Amino acid sequence: METVQLSGSSRANVGKKGTKAVRDAGNVPCILYGSGEQLAFQVRKADIMKLIFNPNVYQIELDIDGVKKKAILQDKQMHPVTDKPLHVDFLELADDKEVKMRIPLRISGRSKGVMNGGKLMTNFRSIKVAGLPKDLPAVIELDVTPLKIGQAIRTSQISIPGVRVVADPNAVVVAVKMARGAVVVDDEEEEEASAE
């Protein structure tokens, strides 16, 4: 997982007035938790926007008044109209402590079913996994090349060393569905075509 740096400064006033003052100054109020004591701080809006509006998952090296901590972006509150960040939660990482987070999915390959006219259906953009920070991948890549019409990849089929998938094992992640004009080709016909 890629690491990015983010600088911030601690904030003493955590009430409504203090939070409003932080936002009025062009910053975003944040909180870091996970190691016992919570730490309230603020970061520049421009810096945090790059992390929020990004499909990738990062390990964040926070620098709060010179104190460095490793964290991940855990949750965010956005304004319902302007879509600006109102508050961001960070979870502090420990090398020996398991963490749960959503990892984005990347589909690769060209499905046999799609080439025969089927339609590729992707049900998830990310999958929730649990593991030690060092084992967490930046992305989960799924190769759909062997999928034929009517076949699917379920969460139970996803295997990542040192990481376990925290989802319903029967949930369909990606599938090839029958579409109009699709041709179902069985294995024997494929072998005959390749032999010619």
KOLVOGU-958756 format. One line per 5 residues: number of its first residue (from 1); for each residue y, z, x of C-alpha. Coordinates in Angstrom, 2 decimals, always signed. Layout:
NUM = Y/Z/X; ...
//
This chain:
1 = +0.00/+0.00/+0.00; +3.42/-0.97/+1.31; +5.90/+1.80/+2.20; +9.61/+1.61/+1.37; +12.47/+3.96/+2.26
6 = +14.79/+5.55/-0.29; +17.67/+7.90/+0.50; +19.09/+10.49/-1.82; +21.01/+13.75/-1.97; +20.06/+16.97/-3.70
11 = +21.93/+18.03/-6.81; +22.64/+21.59/-7.89; +23.76/+20.99/-11.48; +20.77/+19.83/-13.52; +22.23/+20.37/-17.01
16 = +23.71/+17.72/-19.33; +27.18/+17.85/-17.75; +25.78/+17.61/-14.21; +23.51/+14.71/-15.16; +26.38/+12.86/-16.85
21 = +28.53/+13.32/-13.74; +25.74/+11.85/-11.58; +25.49/+8.77/-13.84; +29.29/+8.37/-13.99; +29.34/+8.25/-10.18
26 = +26.94/+5.26/-10.22; +23.84/+7.26/-9.32; +20.56/+8.03/-11.06; +19.28/+11.61/-11.49; +15.73/+12.07/-10.15
31 = +13.15/+14.80/-9.80; +10.37/+15.23/-7.26; +7.36/+17.32/-8.24; +3.76/+17.80/-7.17; +3.95/+20.35/-4.37
36 = +4.76/+23.44/-6.41; +8.55/+23.55/-6.51; +10.52/+20.78/-8.20; +13.38/+19.17/-6.31; +16.30/+17.65/-8.24
41 = +18.17/+14.88/-6.42; +20.12/+11.69/-6.99; +19.93/+8.15/-5.61; +22.19/+5.10/-5.80; +21.53/+3.00/-8.92
46 = +21.34/-0.24/-6.89; +18.61/+1.23/-4.63; +16.40/+2.48/-7.46; +16.76/-0.74/-9.51; +14.93/-2.66/-6.75
51 = +11.91/-0.36/-7.20; +11.93/-0.20/-11.00; +12.26/-3.92/-11.72; +9.44/-4.91/-9.40; +5.80/-5.63/-10.29
56 = +4.56/-4.17/-6.99; +3.54/-0.56/-6.38; +5.01/+1.19/-3.34; +4.54/+4.40/-1.43; +8.10/+5.70/-1.13
61 = +9.39/+7.61/+1.86; +12.14/+9.76/+0.38; +14.93/+11.03/+2.62; +16.71/+13.80/+0.72; +19.50/+15.30/+2.83
66 = +17.47/+14.64/+5.99; +14.18/+16.03/+4.62; +11.47/+13.35/+4.47; +8.78/+13.36/+1.78; +6.15/+10.80/+0.70
71 = +6.02/+10.01/-3.01; +5.27/+7.45/-5.69; +7.36/+6.51/-8.70; +5.61/+8.33/-11.55; +7.81/+7.84/-14.61
76 = +11.17/+6.46/-15.66; +13.50/+6.78/-18.63; +15.50/+3.65/-19.45; +18.50/+3.18/-21.74; +17.20/+1.50/-24.94
81 = +20.08/-1.00/-25.11; +21.40/-1.61/-21.58; +17.98/-1.18/-19.86; +19.63/+0.88/-17.11; +17.67/+3.78/-15.56
86 = +18.62/+7.17/-17.00; +16.15/+9.36/-15.09; +13.31/+8.82/-12.62; +10.35/+11.10/-11.80; +8.63/+10.98/-8.41
91 = +5.25/+12.52/-7.58; +4.93/+13.93/-4.06; +1.89/+12.69/-2.16; -0.44/+14.79/-0.04; -3.00/+13.10/+2.24
96 = -5.84/+15.28/+0.90; -4.86/+15.31/-2.80; -6.11/+12.69/-5.26; -3.46/+10.83/-7.23; -3.68/+8.79/-10.45
101 = -1.54/+5.70/-10.83; -1.43/+2.21/-12.31; -2.16/-0.66/-9.88; -1.11/-4.22/-10.82; -3.78/-6.89/-11.40
106 = -3.77/-10.31/-9.76; -6.05/-13.02/-11.15; -7.33/-15.59/-8.63; -9.59/-18.63/-8.80; -10.12/-21.25/-11.51
111 = -12.66/-20.29/-14.14; -15.53/-22.71/-14.98; -14.92/-21.90/-18.64; -11.24/-22.83/-18.39; -12.12/-26.13/-16.69
116 = -14.39/-26.87/-19.68; -11.50/-26.29/-22.08; -11.76/-22.54/-22.68; -8.77/-20.19/-22.71; -8.32/-17.38/-20.17
121 = -7.27/-14.14/-21.88; -5.82/-11.33/-19.72; -5.71/-8.01/-21.59; -4.19/-5.82/-18.86; -1.42/-6.29/-16.31
126 = -2.38/-3.12/-14.47; -5.32/-0.70/-14.28; -5.15/+3.09/-13.94; -7.06/+4.33/-10.89; -7.52/+7.60/-9.02
131 = -7.96/+8.14/-5.29; -6.43/+9.44/-2.09; -3.09/+7.81/-1.18; -4.57/+6.10/+1.91; -7.28/+4.38/-0.23
136 = -5.04/+3.05/-3.00; -4.57/-0.73/-2.85; -1.25/-2.47/-3.47; -2.94/-4.83/-5.95; -6.35/-5.27/-7.62
141 = -7.51/-8.87/-7.21; -10.02/-10.33/-9.67; -11.74/-13.66/-8.99; -12.41/-15.43/-12.31; -14.11/-18.53/-10.79
146 = -17.67/-17.71/-12.05; -16.55/-16.94/-15.64; -17.86/-19.34/-18.29; -16.84/-19.56/-21.95; -17.75/-16.29/-23.68
151 = -17.92/-14.26/-20.44; -15.64/-11.40/-19.40; -14.88/-8.90/-16.63; -14.90/-5.28/-17.80; -13.33/-2.26/-16.11
156 = -16.82/-1.00/-15.14; -17.24/-4.14/-12.96; -14.13/-3.39/-10.87; -15.10/-1.84/-7.55; -12.61/-0.55/-4.96
161 = -13.86/+1.49/-1.94; -12.74/+5.14/-2.18; -11.06/+4.59/-5.56; -12.37/+5.06/-9.10; -11.11/+3.31/-12.21
166 = -9.79/+5.77/-14.82; -10.26/+3.71/-17.98; -12.79/+2.96/-20.69; -15.68/+1.32/-18.78; -16.26/-1.16/-21.64
171 = -12.63/-2.35/-21.83; -12.36/-6.11/-21.28; -9.85/-6.85/-18.52; -10.10/-10.64/-18.53; -12.21/-13.04/-20.61
176 = -12.70/-16.75/-21.26; -12.56/-17.51/-24.99; -13.63/-20.62/-26.87; -10.72/-22.95/-27.62; -10.43/-26.17/-29.63
181 = -11.87/-29.09/-27.71; -13.81/-26.81/-25.36; -17.18/-27.98/-24.07; -19.96/-25.45/-23.46; -21.88/-26.54/-20.36
186 = -25.09/-24.72/-19.49; -26.37/-24.15/-15.94; -28.97/-26.98/-16.09; -26.34/-29.59/-17.02; -24.10/-28.36/-14.19
191 = -26.95/-28.67/-11.69; -27.77/-32.20/-12.88; -24.11/-33.24/-12.58; -23.83/-31.82/-9.06; -27.11/-33.53/-8.01
196 = -25.77/-36.98/-9.01
//
